[in-house]
Amino acid sequence: MGGSSGFASRTVAGHLARGAVGFGALIGAFALVPFVGPVALLLLPLGVLALRGCPTCWVIGLMETVSWGRLERSCVDGRCELRPAGSK
């Protein structure tokens, strides 16, 4: 995985594809209820699994995936900040 927290993906394209599947399944679960009944709600676990828990987790992972390798955190004397990678 790209990030240390477990939300990031290896690539932005992969993360966006996982988001499309997850959000598509969540939306489909509710949109299809009038047509196929409660059976459509079986798409909910697929959506939650694809988003790794929740839509907010997916967004956090997207931010981590985009920033991976571009930002680094440095802490000096109890003061931490984010900087572009390689800068001092």
Secondary structure, 3 states (H helix, E strand, C coil): CCCCCCCCCCCHHHHHHHHHHHHHHHHHHHHCHHHHHHHHHHHHHHHHHHCCCCHHHHHHHHHHHHHCCCEEEEEECCEEEEEECCCC
